[in-house]
Amino acid sequence: MQLNTQIKLAETPTGTPEPKHFAVHNEAIPDIENGEFLSKTLYLSLDPYMRGQIAGRHISGRVDPGDILRGEAICEVIDTKHPEFAVGDIVSYFAGWQKFSKSDGQQVSKIDSRITPSSLALGILGMPGLTAYAGLIDLGEPKAGDVLVVSAATGGVGSMVGQIGKIKGCRVVGIAGSAEKCKWAVENANFDVCLNYREDDLPTALDKACPDGIDIYFDNVGGEILETVMEKLSLGARVILCGLMAQYNQDERLPGTNPANIIRSRATVRGMVVYDHFHKQKDFVEDVLNWLDDGLITYREDVSEGIENAAESFCRLMKGQNFGKTIIKVA
């Protein structure tokens, strides 16, 4: 008999999560009732915000020991008693870290048939892509000639921010954690410059890359990188705070930024929460599909196979060892 393999939180980690903090669990595939459908997971998205859920301090809620890890997935409907979903439909919803799941159709999206492979609906045409699109365009308000700096520049969000910035006419400077990542950002994603924060002296490198200051900073990491960039802001700079990779594994909060840098630069600092921007979904998908067709956008996926490998892949992600959008191919 086929079983539903799930990944549950075994214990709440202190510091950086390890595979031992997760457990594989098998149970019967759920039955469905009227108004529900059953789906099998094709692709599962792994994202840094999940560490905040595990720590109990994320806006979307917490994950406690014994809970299935939450996560957005691309699924195929395999049985249905729901009038709006047919067998074979490819859908996206928060199915969690498991092979099979059922849904009543609430907060479920059918995947546009133009999105191929469907895993792109978890990356550049999914929540990371929308985060980059709405965060940069609506909050960053880029204009031709702006100097845009983005951290975690080869991740699912950062790589899109940089490429959209180039489309809007910005000079784009990325910050990443290896020479290989920086090479990809410049040679494949069209960044003007990419700085390796593990090897470069970041303040000096930023001065060289941005001699007239930074007009837009899209921050995905927080911590020391945020502090360093804030010292280089130009007058009227826009700062978008999106992620906290440097802090997710910390048990205590890191010190905040120096407010003097905000006052000096007359900067606007805004927090980016993608849930506020779902009304942009249609425009976002149309624009990105057009940019893909025109060769203006590229992407990189970091794909592992098997739900059993989700925990190990997530731990790699939280150590910055991923390269591209982290995805599990489940079926």
N, C-alpha and C positions, 0 to 999 in steps of 0.2 A: 504493500500500500504506500502510495506517495504521501509524504508528509510536508508540512509547511515549516521550513527552516527559518528561524528568527535569530536575530542578534539582540541580546539584552544587556543592560548595564549590570555587571556583577557587583561592583563597588565604586563609590565615588572617588576618583583619583585625587591625590594631592600632588600638585605640580603637573608635569607633562604626562598625559595618559599613556599607558602601555597596554599591549594586547591582553594581559592578565586581568585588566579591569572590565573585560567584556566576556560574555558567555554565549555559546551556541545552544539554542533550544529548539527542539522539534516537537510539533504537536499536529493534530489533525487539521486538514484544510477546512476552513470555516464553511458552514452551510449558509445559504442566502434565503431571505424572505422576500415577500412582495415589496417592490420599490427599491431593491438592492441589486448590485451586480458583483460578480467575482472576477478578479483579474490576477494575472501572473505578472510579476515584475520583470521588465526587460532591462532597464538601467536604473541605478540608484545614484543620487547625487550626494557627495560628501562635501561639507562646507564648514569653514571655521566657526561659524556662529553656533554650531552644535556643541562646541566646548562650553559656551556660555549656558546652554540648556543643562548640560551635565553639572555645571557649577551652581545652577539654580539662580542665575542672574541674567537671564535673557528675556527680552520683551515678549517672546512667543511662548514662554512657560518653561518648566523644569522637567528634567528626566531623573527619576530616582532609581536606586537599585531595584532590579526586578522588572523595570519597564523596558519595553521595546524601544530602541533608539528611533527617534523621529527623523524623517528625511523625505524630500520630494523624490518622486520616482516616475519613470515612464512605464506604463503598464498596458497590457493587452487584455481586453475583456474576453473571458473564456466561458462565462455563463451569466445569464441575465434574467431578472424579473423586473427590470426597470424600463419604462416605456421610451426613455430617451437614449438608451445605450444598447447597442447591438453587439453580438459576438463578433470579434475581430476589430472593434474600435480601438484605436490607440489613444490613450488618455494620460493626463498628468495630474497627480494629486499627492498629498502627503501620506503615502502608503506605509512608510517606515521601513526599517531594515528587515525585510522578510520576503520570502518567495511569492507568497500569495496573500491577498487581502480582499476585503469586501468593502463596499461603499454604498451610501444612499444617494450618491450623485451630488451632494453638496460640496462646493469648492473643488469641483472636478472640471478640467478643461480638456476638450478634444484637441488633439494635435493637428495643426494645419498640415495638409498633405504635402505642401511644398517644403516642409522642414525635413530634410533627409541628410544624413541619418537622423533618426528621431532623438538620439542622444543630444543633439544640438539644442533641443528644447530644455535641457538642464544647464546649458552653458551660454553661448553667445545669443541664443534665441530664447533663453529662459530667465530665471531670476537674477543670476549674475549679470547677464547682458542688460536687463532692464535697470538694474542698480546702476550700472555704468552710464547708460543712456540718460536716464532721468536725473541721476546725480550730477553728471557733468553739464548737460544742456539746461536743466531747470534751475539747479542750484549754483553751478559754476559760471553759467552765462558766458561761454567762450566766444571770443571774437578773433578775427585774423590778427596775427602778430602777438597774441598773448603767449607768455611762457607758462607752460603747464608741466607740473611735476607730479608724478604718480608713484606711490610705493607699492610693493608687491606687484611689480610691473608685468610679470608673466603669468599671474594667476587669472582666474576666470573673470574677475572684475577689472583688475588693473590693466590687462592687455586690451580689453575693450575700451577703457577710458582713453588710453593712449592713441588707439587707432581712430576713435571718434574725434579726439582732439586734432589729429592731423587732418581729418576731413573738414573740420571747422577752421583750419588755417593756423593752428597753434604750432609753436616750437615745443616739442614734447621731450621731456627728460624723465626717464624711468629710473627707479631704484629697485634692485633685485639682489639676490643672495649668492650668485655664482657667475663665473665668467661665461659658462654655457648659456645661462638664462639671459644675460646681457647681450650676448651675441645674437640670440634668437630675436630679442626685442628690436634690435637695430636692423638685422638682415631680413627678418621675416615680417615683423609687425610694423615696420616703417618708423620706429622711434628715431629721433635725431641723435640722442645720446642715451646710454644706460649706464648707471653707476653701480658698481659692486660694493655694497656697504660692508661686506666681510673683509675686503682687501683694500679698498680705497680709504683715504682719509676723507670722510664725507663732507665736513665743512669746506675743506679746500677744493674738493671735486665740485661741489655745488657752486662755489664762487667762480670757478672756471667755466662751468656749463651754463650758469645763469648770471653773468656779470652785472646785469641791470636789474636783478631781483626776480622774484617769482610772482606771477599774477594769479595763478590758480594752483592750489595744492589739493590733490585728491588723496586722502590718507586712508590706508587700509591696515595700518599696523600700530599706530600710537607709539608710546615709549620714546626712546632716544632719537629715533629718526624724525618723529613729529617735532620734538624739541629743536632739533638741528634745523629743520626746514623753516620753522616759525621765525628763526633769526634772520632769514633771507627774504622775507616778504616785501613786495613793492607796495607803494601807496595804493589803497583801494583793492588790495588782494582779496580773493575769495578762497576760503578754506572749507572743504567738504570732509567731515569726519564720518567715515563709513565703517571701519573695522578696527579691531584691537588685537591683532595677532600677537603683539609683544606682551599683552597682558592676559590673554585667555588662560595661560597655564600658571599664572601667578595667584597665590593664595591671598595676597594683600595687594591693594591698589597701588599703582605706581604714582609718584608725584605728578601734579598737573603742569600744564604749560605756564610760562611766565606771561602774565597779562600785559606786561609792558610791550611785548612784541605786537600784540593786537592793537593796543592804543597807538603805538608809534606808526603802524602801517595803515591805521583806520580800516582794518580788515573786517570782513564779514565772515563769521564762522557759523556753519550750519551743520546739523546732524542729518545724516541720510538714513532713512528707514524705508525700505522698498515697498512695504505695505501701503504707504501713503501715495504710491504712484501707479497703482494698477490701472487707473483710468487711461494711462498712456500706452497700454499694451498694444492696441491696434496700430497706432502710429509707429511704435517701436518695431514691431514685427515687419511692417511694410518697409521701413527705412533700412533695417538690417538685411532683409532679403535682397533689396536693391543693391546695397553696398557689396554684398557677397557676389551678386551677378556681375557687378562692375569691377570685381577684383580689388576692392578697397579695404576689405576686411579678411583677415585670416584667423585661424584658431589652432589651438593645440589642446589635446585631451590626454590626461594621464589615466589610462584605463587598466583596471585589474579585473580578472574574471573570477566569479564565484562569490556568493553572499558570505561564505565562510571567511573570505579574505577582507571583508569590510573593515573589521577592527584594525588589522595591521595597516591597511591603507589610510585609515583615519589618523592613526598614530604618526605615520610618515608625514601626512599633511600638517599636523600640529607641530612637527619639528622643522617645517619648511623644506622637506625633502621631495615634495611633489614638483612636477613641471607641467603646468597647464591645469585645466579644469579636471578635478579629481572625480572619477566616475567608476562605479562597479558595474560590469556587465553580468547580469544575473541569469538571463536566459537568451 
